[in-house]
Amino acid sequence: PNKAQSSLNADYHQKILMRFQLKDRLNGQYMTAHQTFVRLTNLKSKQEIIFVSEADGTLTNKFDLDVGASANEFGFQSGKYSVELIVGDAIIENPFSWTLADAELTFPEGSGAKGDG
């Protein structure tokens, strides 16, 4: 799969939602992985924030980021972030990561911003 051509945009009033399924390449069956993460990396400061993705009963993994509620975890640093899916498990022979897209996140100003550090 390729990285999205255009950048996502979300401010502190919005959410980023992602749903995905994993399919075994050999038998074509949908599967779960016990270690699925979404990593957001600030392209300027290189700060990384990692979130756990969870599977539901239909073997669909979900990632739900409330941008405003997560502002503190991001140090209130607005800017462009790389969004990457990381999948690993004891039953997966070769863990992998996939850069999905870039996302321009906007947090409220003057809310304890840490600067570029």
Backbone torsions as a table, in degrees:
resi	resn	phi	psi	omega
1	PRO	NA	149.1	-179.0
2	ASN	-101.4	157.6	175.0
3	LYS	-67.5	144.0	177.9
4	ALA	-57.3	138.9	-177.8
5	GLN	-68.0	-37.4	-177.7
6	SER	-110.1	155.1	-178.2
7	SER	-80.8	144.0	172.8
8	LEU	-80.9	152.7	176.9
9	ASN	-132.0	130.5	177.8
10	ALA	-148.7	138.2	175.0
11	ASP	-110.7	-175.9	-172.5
12	TYR	-70.9	-1.3	174.6
13	HIS	-96.9	-0.9	-171.6
14	GLN	-121.6	172.5	176.4
15	LYS	-124.5	154.7	168.8
16	ILE	-109.7	120.9	179.9
17	LEU	-115.7	137.4	178.2
18	MET	-139.6	134.3	175.1
19	ARG	-127.1	137.8	178.7
20	PHE	-154.7	157.6	176.2
21	GLN	-123.7	147.4	177.3
22	LEU	-106.0	134.7	-178.9
23	LYS	-122.8	132.9	176.5
24	ASP	-66.0	124.2	-176.9
25	ARG	-65.6	-30.9	-176.9
26	LEU	-79.2	-46.2	-175.6
27	ASN	-109.4	-4.3	176.6
28	GLY	75.6	5.7	-179.1
29	GLN	-83.9	143.8	173.4
30	TYR	-71.1	148.2	-175.2
31	MET	-146.1	166.6	173.0
32	THR	-111.1	157.4	172.9
33	ALA	-124.8	140.2	-177.6
34	HIS	-79.0	-12.8	-179.1
35	GLN	-129.6	89.8	174.0
36	THR	-124.2	126.7	-175.5
37	PHE	-131.0	156.6	170.5
38	VAL	-120.6	121.9	-179.5
39	ARG	-107.9	127.4	173.8
40	LEU	-110.7	125.9	-177.8
41	THR	-120.4	123.9	176.4
42	ASN	-67.6	120.9	-175.0
43	LEU	-67.9	-22.1	179.7
44	LYS	-87.8	-52.4	-175.2
45	SER	-90.2	-15.0	-177.4
46	LYS	69.1	10.7	175.6
47	GLN	-65.1	134.1	-179.3
48	GLU	-112.7	139.0	173.3
49	ILE	-126.9	127.0	-176.1
50	ILE	-115.3	131.2	178.8
51	PHE	-118.9	148.6	177.4
52	VAL	-87.0	136.1	173.6
53	SER	-99.7	142.5	-176.8
54	GLU	-120.5	145.7	177.6
55	ALA	-95.3	145.4	175.5
56	ASP	-101.1	-170.7	-176.6
57	GLY	-67.9	-14.7	-179.9
58	THR	-99.4	15.6	-178.7
59	LEU	63.6	24.8	175.1
60	THR	-100.5	124.7	177.0
61	ASN	-85.0	147.0	179.9
62	LYS	-136.0	146.6	175.9
63	PHE	-134.2	125.9	-175.6
64	ASP	-132.4	109.0	-178.4
65	LEU	-112.0	111.5	171.9
66	ASP	-83.1	105.9	-172.2
67	VAL	-59.1	-46.5	-178.7
68	GLY	-64.8	-44.0	-178.7
69	ALA	-68.8	-21.6	-178.9
70	SER	-97.6	3.6	-174.5
71	ALA	-54.8	-40.1	-178.9
72	ASN	-63.8	-39.4	178.5
73	GLU	-62.3	-29.0	179.4
74	PHE	-91.2	3.8	-178.5
75	GLY	63.1	24.7	-178.9
76	PHE	56.6	26.4	-178.8
77	GLN	-89.8	98.6	174.0
78	SER	-68.0	153.1	177.4
79	GLY	149.4	-170.9	-178.1
80	LYS	-90.5	131.1	-180.0
81	TYR	-122.6	141.8	171.3
82	SER	-84.0	135.0	179.4
83	VAL	-110.2	119.6	-174.0
84	GLU	-129.1	134.7	175.0
85	LEU	-94.7	131.6	178.7
86	ILE	-121.8	125.6	-177.6
87	VAL	-127.4	128.7	176.5
88	GLY	-151.9	155.7	-179.9
89	ASP	-171.7	158.0	178.4
90	ALA	-62.0	-30.2	-178.8
91	ILE	-88.6	-7.8	178.6
92	ILE	-94.3	115.5	-175.0
93	GLU	-62.8	-41.8	-178.8
94	ASN	-124.9	97.0	175.6
95	PRO	-57.4	153.6	-176.8
96	PHE	-144.4	161.8	171.9
97	SER	-131.0	151.1	-176.9
98	TRP	-141.3	121.3	175.6
99	THR	-77.3	115.3	-174.9
100	LEU	-84.1	-45.4	-173.0
101	ALA	-171.2	172.0	166.7
102	ASP	-104.3	146.0	-180.0
103	ALA	-131.4	128.6	175.7
104	GLU	-91.8	109.6	-178.6
105	LEU	-104.7	137.1	179.7
106	THR	-122.6	119.4	180.0
107	PHE	-105.6	161.6	178.3
108	PRO	-63.7	145.0	-179.1
109	GLU	-86.7	154.3	175.5
110	GLY	69.6	26.4	-178.3
111	SER	-113.4	46.7	178.8
112	GLY	83.5	30.9	-179.8
113	ALA	-59.5	140.4	-177.4
114	LYS	-92.9	-10.6	-175.9
115	GLY	91.8	-157.9	-175.0
116	ASP	-87.7	-1.8	-173.4
117	GLY	-69.5	NA	NA
